[in-house]
Amino acid sequence: MTAPVKSVIYSKISRPDPALLARAAKFGIADLHEGLGEIAGRMCLMSPAMVPIAPGQKVCGPAVTAWNFPGDNLAIHAALYTAEAGDVLVLTNGGGHQGALWGDVACTFAKKKGLAGTVVHGATRDVDAIRELGYPVWSTAVSVEHPKKRGPAAVNVPLVVDGVLVEPGDVIVGDSDGVLVIPRTLLELAVTHAEARAAKEVEFRRRIGEGEVLFDILGMRDLVEGLGIEIKDCTWEEDR
């Protein structure tokens, strides 16, 4: 990755396979996070600070990225201009509350343009109006602080957003659990494993419905015994 040395706006992104994207959209971030595996799954998961502005929101689409100077939101307007229907705007100013990056007017235009949603590593404002619009937004902060529009700015370059590397065209998946970034090269892996995991959970629910105990369904008894953990049929007071 080569960092830009001056303000720049790239108008195009590399896009994921549409069929894979449609398969990914069937899952929440929990299944896809698990599908990425222990290392990539953690590296690609944004922090619990990234929360939806309204409950019940969901998004899955390619990232259009925008880096904003602290206190400035010029880049988000350029990103809005270049983004296409189905894209997810991913905005950052480093995570500070200085200068709201996103608000209801931008939301109104994004919704009309058919964008899938917006992820904000920084401040969002006009949250009541955004909830009424029904446009999906995740954000790490809420502040009405006035933003400037003078740059510097960069659009559709690789960014670190809430601790996660996001490259233009990476798949952004968000729901009530948070936001996950899936690199295009790992999308098929994540989806295939998520499908297998979901099928396994269907079987777990069937067995629970038939009266089986989750402790045994998951093999916890053998695991506990294998770790040498003793299960005692008494209270801790009785065992003193």
C-alpha positions, -999 to 999 in steps of 0.1 A, spaced: 0 0 0 13 34 -10 -1 63 10 -12 93 -11 12 123 -7 -15 149 -17 -52 152 -19 -67 128 -45 -101 115 -56 -102 82 -74 -136 79 -92 -135 41 -96 -131 10 -73 -125 -27 -79 -158 -44 -72 -165 -79 -57 -182 -106 -76 -219 -98 -76 -230 -135 -70 -207 -138 -40 -219 -104 -27 -255 -117 -29 -246 -148 -9 -228 -127 17 -258 -105 21 -278 -134 35 -257 -135 66 -251 -114 97 -217 -103 107 -215 -131 134 -215 -159 108 -192 -141 84 -168 -131 112 -166 -168 123 -163 -177 86 -131 -157 82 -113 -177 109 -98 -167 142 -71 -144 129 -87 -127 99 -121 -126 117 -106 -105 145 -85 -83 123 -115 -74 101 -140 -66 129 -145 -30 139 -147 -22 176 -178 -21 197 -177 17 195 -191 13 159 -228 12 165 -259 16 143 -278 49 146 -310 30 145 -318 -6 156 -325 -33 130 -303 -19 103 -283 -41 79 -259 -34 51 -237 -54 27 -219 -38 -2 -185 -26 -16 -166 1 2 -162 36 -11 -136 52 12 -131 88 23 -103 102 44 -111 135 60 -88 160 78 -99 164 115 -126 190 116 -133 188 79 -157 167 58 -148 178 22 -140 141 13 -174 128 21 -190 150 -5 -165 138 -32 -173 102 -21 -210 108 -24 -204 121 -59 -184 91 -70 -203 63 -53 -228 41 -72 -260 24 -61 -253 -5 -37 -220 10 -24 -213 16 12 -196 49 22 -168 44 47 -157 77 63 -130 85 88 -112 115 102 -92 94 126 -122 89 149 -124 123 165 -156 142 172 -143 174 157 -165 183 127 -195 161 121 -187 139 91 -223 129 83 -258 143 87 -293 141 74 -289 161 41 -261 138 30 -283 108 41 -311 121 19 -289 123 -11 -273 89 -4 -307 73 -1 -320 89 -33 -288 77 -51 -294 41 -39 -264 37 -17 -266 8 7 -254 26 38 -226 46 56 -200 38 82 -186 67 101 -154 66 121 -160 100 137 -191 120 144 -226 118 130 -254 144 137 -291 148 130 -297 113 143 -334 117 148 -339 128 112 -316 100 100 -337 74 119 -368 88 102 -352 85 68 -345 48 74 -311 50 58 -285 26 75 -257 44 93 -231 32 118 -210 57 138 -185 58 166 -197 92 179 -225 117 178 -217 155 177 -232 185 160 -198 203 158 -195 223 126 -172 208 99 -151 228 75 -148 220 38 -113 228 27 -93 195 28 -69 180 25 -89 149 14 -86 115 -2 -113 93 -17 -111 57 -27 -77 50 -11 -69 23 15 -77 36 50 -75 24 86 -110 28 99 -117 21 136 -85 0 137 -94 -21 105 -77 -18 71 -103 -10 45 -95 -10 8 -118 4 -18 -142 -24 -30 -138 -45 2 -171 -58 14 -187 -40 43 -212 -59 63 -231 -43 91 -260 -51 114 -270 -46 151 -239 -65 162 -215 -40 145 -195 -37 113 -172 -63 96 -148 -56 67 -142 -85 43 -113 -82 19 -123 -92 -16 -97 -120 -17 -113 -135 14 -150 -131 5 -155 -166 -10 -138 -182 21 -160 -162 45 -192 -170 26 -185 -207 22 -177 -211 59 -207 -190 69 -230 -212 49 -216 -243 65 -219 -227 100 -255 -217 94 -264 -252 83 -249 -266 115 -268 -242 136 -301 -253 120 -293 -288 131 -285 -275 167 -318 -258 169 -336 -289 157 -319 -310 184 -327 -284 211 -363 -285 200 -363 -323 205 -351 -318 241 -313 -323 238 -290 -303 261 -268 -276 245 -239 -286 268 -239 -321 251 -248 -310 216 -217 -288 215 -195 -315 230 -188 -294 261 -188 -324 285 -160 -341 266 -141 -308 263 -144 -301 301 -132 -336 310 -104 -334 285 -92 -302 302 -91 -319 335 -119 -298 350 -139 -316 377 -176 -314 379 -187 -318 415 -223 -327 425 -223 -303 455 -222 -267 465 -190 -248 470 -198 -245 507 -202 -282 511 -168 -287 494 -148 -264 517 
